Amino acid sequence: MTVLDKTHNPHLRSWVESANVAGCDFPIQNLPFGRFRRAGSSDAGLRIGVAIGDQVLDLRAVGLVDHDDMNALMAAAPAERVALRQRLSDGLAQGSTQQAAWAAALVPQSACELAVPCKVGDYTDFYTSVHHATNIGRQFRPDNPLLPNYKWVPIGYHGRASSIIPSGTAFKRPRGQTKAPDAAEPSYGPCKRLDYELELAWFIGQGNALGEPVAIDQAEDHLFGVALFNDWSARDIQAWEYQPLGPFLSKNFGSTVSPWIVTMEALAPFRAPFTRPEGDPQPLPYLDGAANRAHGHIDMQLEVLIQTAKMRADGQAPTRLSLGKLKEAAYWTPAQLVAHHTVNGCNLQSGDLMGSGTLSGPSLDTAGSLAEMSVGGKQPITLPNGEQRTFLQDGDTLILRGWCEREGAVRIGLGEASGTVLA
């Protein structure tokens, strides 16, 4: 696992002044990677950038890379990634001799089109929150909410990579088959129980060869970093189609990812122990390791906000739906996801995305979906302006936010993942 070095120094400041503002998502201690182009230049190719304050540093323009292939950068060995981070930190620090040259390579984020941060070849969605699994399971199976395999094996399924969309993208309400409990047969039409899912996207850096599992102690060497992820869900379509093979049309219409990948190196000051509740089974040996037990979790806050069409028209800011903690929500660590995914020899590749699954805490105000907060639509949520929601309506915008903070370290953020529902 990544160790602390001079790039994590909480006293470090940047000559990019916006990076020094208290509460900034992208101080010099963060340095997340993504892909961008100047707004309005749709004919121009995407370039690799690093967020610093409210700016983007063009890595090719400053000579730190000689290509625009984000996946190739992510595939570099961990030592190479650490060296690049140190060069970025040195060049962006106050007093750097690079300031004059690098200033010309900055582009305001407000003047950029920010894309999905890399080419996603394969996408796997896990189910790491025991609270979410229990809450949703109770709605489908009141007498048996948590299946017996849950606490032994990281549950996951292969998702649709082509419909992963960048933050800020609006999407059409999905359509499909649904069947009411009292109906004799299903009908086709628009989803009536559209939901969001608060997730994280763990991105693979270096891959592994087919047939060669990644051991738990080496798993994080294969992780590049993390972004916010909203795996939009059509609950009524899912309820009809999910047996026996799981979600299909209920998930494949769109999943929103934030534009910046916060690296495993940036997360180093915020690691936390991995423990299991008393009485729960300990992981099998291939999912267990001393480093994972000592530092496998991450101290991270996760927030969901909503802005309805009426709120926008009235000039009202988004309002919070939930606020929770990653280490309280996730039953499995990212290293365990990599170890499990590859234990049978599956070959992961640079840019592969592993969704955490909905990250819900132990109470409804820390839940990661409306299906939980409204108890399957039975208890409407009243917003500050008097509007109510059980599920999402046309015109609703959902915003996911995440950040890490701890005494003795500078707060770093993941930015935002937002999307708007169209009719």
C-alpha positions in Angstrom: 0.0 0.0 0.0 1.1 3.6 -0.7 3.2 5.2 2.0 3.3 8.9 2.9 5.9 11.1 1.2 6.6 14.8 0.7 3.7 15.1 -1.7 1.3 14.6 1.3 2.9 17.4 3.4 -0.1 19.3 4.8 1.9 22.6 4.7 2.6 22.3 1.0 1.0 25.1 -1.1 0.7 25.7 -4.8 1.3 28.8 -6.9 -2.1 28.1 -8.4 -3.9 30.1 -5.8 -7.3 28.5 -6.1 -5.7 25.2 -4.9 -5.0 26.8 -1.6 -8.6 27.8 -0.8 -9.9 26.0 2.3 -12.4 23.3 1.3 -11.0 23.1 -2.2 -11.5 19.6 -3.7 -8.3 19.7 -5.6 -5.4 21.0 -3.5 -1.8 20.2 -4.4 -2.0 17.1 -2.1 -4.7 15.6 -4.4 -3.6 15.8 -8.1 -6.3 13.6 -9.7 -6.2 12.6 -13.4 -8.8 12.9 -16.1 -9.4 13.7 -19.8 -10.4 17.1 -21.2 -10.6 19.3 -24.2 -11.4 23.0 -24.5 -15.1 23.7 -24.6 -16.4 24.2 -28.1 -13.5 22.3 -29.7 -15.4 19.1 -30.4 -13.1 18.2 -33.3 -10.1 18.2 -31.0 -9.0 15.0 -29.3 -9.1 14.5 -25.6 -5.9 15.2 -23.6 -4.7 14.1 -20.2 -5.1 16.6 -17.5 -4.6 16.9 -13.7 -7.0 19.0 -11.7 -5.4 21.7 -9.5 -7.7 24.1 -7.8 -10.2 25.3 -10.4 -7.7 24.7 -13.2 -6.6 21.8 -15.4 -2.9 21.2 -16.1 -2.3 19.8 -19.6 0.3 17.1 -19.1 1.4 16.9 -22.7 1.9 20.6 -22.9 4.3 20.6 -20.0 6.2 17.6 -21.3 5.2 15.1 -18.6 3.7 12.7 -21.2 4.2 12.4 -25.0 0.8 10.9 -25.7 -2.9 11.4 -24.9 -3.7 7.8 -23.9 -5.0 7.9 -20.4 -5.2 4.1 -20.2 -1.5 3.8 -21.1 -0.6 6.2 -18.3 -2.8 4.2 -15.8 -1.0 1.0 -16.8 2.4 2.3 -15.6 4.1 0.5 -12.7 3.4 1.9 -9.3 6.9 3.3 -9.0 6.4 5.2 -12.2 3.1 6.6 -11.0 4.7 7.8 -7.7 7.5 9.5 -9.7 5.0 11.3 -11.9 3.1 12.4 -8.8 6.3 13.8 -7.3 7.2 15.7 -10.5 3.7 17.2 -10.6 3.9 18.2 -6.9 7.3 19.8 -7.4 6.2 21.7 -10.5 3.0 23.0 -9.0 4.4 23.9 -5.5 5.0 27.5 -4.5 8.5 28.6 -5.5 8.8 26.1 -8.3 11.1 27.0 -11.2 8.4 25.5 -13.5 5.8 28.1 -12.7 6.3 30.4 -15.7 6.3 27.5 -18.2 3.5 25.5 -16.6 1.2 28.5 -16.1 0.8 28.6 -19.9 -0.5 25.0 -19.8 -3.3 25.7 -17.4 -6.9 25.7 -18.6 -9.8 26.8 -16.4 -12.1 23.9 -15.6 -15.0 26.1 -16.5 -13.6 26.3 -20.0 -13.2 22.6 -20.4 -15.3 19.7 -21.6 -14.6 16.9 -19.1 -15.0 13.4 -20.3 -15.3 9.9 -18.8 -11.7 9.8 -17.3 -10.5 6.9 -19.4 -11.7 4.3 -21.9 -13.7 1.8 -20.0 -13.3 -1.6 -21.5 -15.1 -3.7 -18.9 -17.3 -2.8 -16.1 -18.1 -5.0 -13.0 -20.7 -3.9 -10.4 -20.2 -5.3 -6.9 -22.6 -5.2 -4.0 -20.4 -4.2 -1.1 -22.8 -2.6 1.3 -24.4 -5.0 3.8 -26.9 -2.3 4.8 -28.0 -1.8 1.2 -28.2 -5.5 0.6 -30.3 -6.0 3.7 -32.6 -3.1 3.0 -33.3 -4.0 -0.6 -33.4 -7.7 0.1 -36.1 -7.0 2.7 -38.3 -5.4 0.0 -37.9 -8.4 -2.3 -37.6 -11.2 0.3 -39.1 -10.0 3.7 -38.4 -13.3 5.4 -34.9 -13.8 4.0 -33.4 -10.3 3.2 -29.7 -11.3 3.2 -28.7 -14.4 1.3 -26.3 -16.8 3.0 -23.4 -16.2 0.6 -23.3 -12.5 1.2 -20.8 -12.4 4.1 -18.5 -14.9 2.5 -18.1 -13.8 -1.1 -18.0 -10.3 -2.8 -21.1 -10.4 -4.9 -20.9 -8.9 -8.4 -22.1 -9.0 -12.0 -20.8 -7.8 -15.3 -22.3 -4.5 -16.4 -22.6 -2.4 -19.6 -19.5 -0.3 -20.3 -20.8 1.5 -23.4 -23.4 3.4 -21.5 -21.1 4.9 -18.9 -21.5 8.6 -19.3 -19.6 11.7 -18.0 -20.9 13.9 -15.2 -23.3 16.5 -16.3 -24.9 14.4 -19.0 -28.7 14.3 -19.1 -30.4 11.0 -20.1 -33.9 9.8 -21.1 -36.1 8.0 -18.7 -35.7 4.3 -19.4 -38.5 2.1 -20.8 -39.1 -1.6 -20.5 -41.4 -4.3 -19.3 -43.0 -4.0 -15.8 -45.6 -6.1 -14.0 -47.8 -4.9 -11.2 -48.4 -7.4 -8.4 -52.1 -7.6 -9.3 -51.7 -7.6 -13.1 -52.2 -10.8 -15.1 -49.5 -9.9 -17.6 -46.7 -7.4 -18.0 -46.9 -4.1 -19.9 -44.4 -2.0 -21.7 -43.8 1.7 -21.0 -41.6 4.3 -19.1 -40.1 3.4 -15.8 -42.1 4.7 -12.9 -39.7 3.9 -10.1 -36.4 5.4 -11.3 -33.7 5.5 -8.7 -30.1 6.5 -8.2 -27.3 4.5 -6.6 -24.5 6.2 -4.7 -21.4 4.2 -5.7 -17.6 4.5 -6.1 -15.8 3.5 -9.3 -12.5 1.8 -8.6 -10.3 1.9 -11.7 -7.7 -0.7 -12.7 -4.2 0.5 -13.5 -1.9 -2.4 -14.3 -3.7 -5.5 -15.5 -2.9 -9.1 -14.9 -2.3 -11.9 -17.4 -5.0 -14.4 -18.1 -4.8 -17.3 -15.7 -2.7 -15.4 -13.1 -4.6 -14.3 -10.0 -3.7 -11.2 -8.1 -2.9 -11.9 -4.4 -4.6 -9.8 -1.8 -1.2 -8.3 -0.7 -0.5 -7.1 -4.3 -4.1 -6.1 -5.2 -3.7 -2.4 -4.6 -0.7 -2.3 -7.0 -3.3 -2.9 -9.7 -5.6 -0.1 -8.6 -5.1 3.3 -10.1 -7.7 5.2 -8.2 -11.3 6.1 -7.5 -14.1 8.3 -8.8 -17.8 8.8 -8.0 -20.3 6.6 -9.7 -24.1 6.7 -10.1 -25.5 3.5 -11.4 -29.0 4.7 -12.2 -31.6 2.0 -11.7 -35.1 1.3 -13.0 -36.5 -0.5 -9.9 -39.8 -1.6 -11.4 -38.2 -3.0 -14.6 -35.6 -4.7 -12.3 -38.2 -6.3 -10.1 -39.7 -8.1 -13.2 -36.6 -9.0 -15.0 -34.0 -9.8 -12.4 -34.9 -13.4 -11.8 -33.0 -15.6 -12.6 -30.1 -13.7 -14.1 -30.2 -10.3 -12.5 -30.5 -6.7 -13.9 -30.5 -6.0 -17.6 -32.6 -3.2 -19.1 -33.0 -1.8 -15.5 -29.3 -0.9 -15.5 -28.0 -0.6 -19.1 -29.4 2.8 -20.0 -26.8 4.9 -18.2 -24.3 5.1 -15.4 -22.7 8.4 -14.5 -19.0 8.8 -13.5 -17.2 11.8 -12.2 -14.4 13.2 -14.4 -11.4 12.9 -12.0 -9.7 9.8 -10.8 -8.3 10.4 -7.3 -5.2 8.1 -7.2 -4.4 5.5 -4.5 -1.4 7.7 -3.7 -3.5 10.7 -2.9 -5.7 8.5 -0.6 -2.7 7.4 1.5 -3.3 9.8 4.5 -6.9 8.5 4.9 -6.5 4.8 5.3 -8.4 3.0 8.0 -8.4 -0.6 9.5 -10.7 -3.3 8.0 -12.6 -5.2 10.6 -15.7 -7.3 10.7 -18.6 -7.0 13.2 -18.4 -9.4 16.1 -20.0 -12.7 15.2 -19.5 -12.3 11.4 -17.3 -14.7 9.6 -13.7 -13.7 8.8 -12.8 -13.6 5.1 -11.4 -16.7 3.5 -7.5 -16.7 3.3 -7.4 -15.4 -0.3 -9.4 -12.4 0.8 -7.4 -11.8 4.0 -4.0 -10.1 4.5 -2.2 -8.1 7.2 -2.0 -4.9 5.2 -5.7 -5.2 4.3 -6.6 -5.6 7.9 -4.5 -2.7 9.0 -5.2 -0.2 6.2 -7.8 -1.7 3.8 -10.6 0.8 4.4 -10.6 4.6 3.5 -12.0 7.4 5.6 -14.3 9.1 3.0 -17.6 11.1 3.3 -20.2 10.5 0.6 -23.1 12.9 0.0 -26.1 12.9 -2.3 -28.1 16.0 -3.2 -31.2 16.6 -5.4 -32.3 19.7 -7.3 -35.8 19.4 -8.8 -37.0 21.3 -11.9 -39.1 23.5 -9.6 -36.1 24.2 -7.4 -34.1 25.2 -10.5 -36.9 27.5 -11.7 -37.2 29.1 -8.3 -33.4 29.6 -8.0 -33.1 27.2 -5.1 -29.8 25.4 -4.5 -29.7 21.5 -4.4 -30.6 20.0 -1.1 -29.0 17.1 0.7 -30.7 13.7 0.7 -28.0 11.7 2.6 -24.5 11.9 4.1 -22.6 8.8 5.0 -19.2 7.2 5.5 -17.5 4.8 3.2 -16.0 2.6 5.9 -19.4 2.2 7.6 -21.1 1.3 4.3 -18.6 -1.1 2.6 -18.4 -4.7 3.8 -15.5 -5.4 1.4 -12.4 -3.4 0.6 -11.2 -2.5 -2.9 -8.2 -4.8 -2.5 -10.6 -7.7 -1.8 -12.6 -6.9 -4.9 -9.5 -7.2 -7.1 -8.4 -10.4 -5.4 -11.8 -12.0 -5.8 -12.3 -10.8 -9.4 -9.0 -12.4 -10.4 -8.9 -15.5 -8.2 -10.1 -17.7 -11.0 -7.6 -16.2 -13.5 -9.7 -13.4 -14.9 -7.5 -10.9 -16.7 -8.2 -7.3 -15.7 -7.1 -4.5 -18.0 -6.1 -0.9 -17.6 -9.2 1.2 -17.4 -11.5 -1.5 -16.2 -14.1 -0.1 -13.8 -15.3 -1.9 -10.6 -18.4 -0.3 -9.1 -18.7 -0.6 -5.4 -22.4 -1.2 -5.4 -24.7 1.2 -3.6 -23.0 2.5 -0.5 -25.5 2.8 2.3 -24.9 3.3 6.0 -26.8 1.8 8.9 -29.6 4.5 9.0 -31.9 5.9 6.4 -30.2 9.3 6.4 -27.0 7.5 5.2 -28.8 5.4 2.6 -27.5 5.5 -1.0 -30.8 5.1 -2.9 -34.4 6.4 -2.8 -35.7 2.8 -2.7 -34.2 2.6 0.8 -35.0 6.1 1.9 -38.7 5.8 0.9 -38.9 2.2 2.0 -39.8 1.0 -1.4 -42.0 4.0 -2.2 -44.1 3.6 0.9 -42.8 6.7 2.8 -42.4 9.8 0.6 -39.5 12.1 1.3 -40.5 15.7 1.8 -38.0 18.3 0.4 -37.5 21.8 1.9 -39.8 23.4 -0.7 -42.6 21.0 0.1 -42.2 18.7 -2.9 -42.2 15.0 -2.2 -40.3 12.2 -3.8 -40.5 8.4 -3.6 -38.6 8.0 -6.8 -37.1 10.4 -9.4 -39.3 12.6 -11.6 -38.5 14.1 -14.9 -36.3 17.2 -14.5 -34.7 16.0 -11.3 -30.9 16.4 -11.1 -28.9 14.2 -8.7 -25.5 15.2 -7.5 -23.0 12.9 -5.8 -20.0 14.3 -3.8 -17.2 12.7 -1.9 -14.2 13.9 0.1 -11.6 12.7 2.6 -10.6 14.6 5.6 -8.7 13.8 8.8 -6.8 15.8 11.4 -3.2 16.3 10.3 -4.0 16.0 6.6 -5.3 18.4 3.9 -8.9 17.6 2.8 -9.1 16.2 -0.7 -12.3 15.8 -2.8 -13.6 13.7 -5.6 -15.5 16.5 -7.3 -19.0 15.7 -8.5 -21.0 13.2 -10.5 -24.3 14.8 -11.7 -27.0 13.8 -14.1 -30.5 15.0 -15.0 -33.5 12.9 -15.9 -35.3 13.8 -19.2 -38.8 12.7 -20.2 
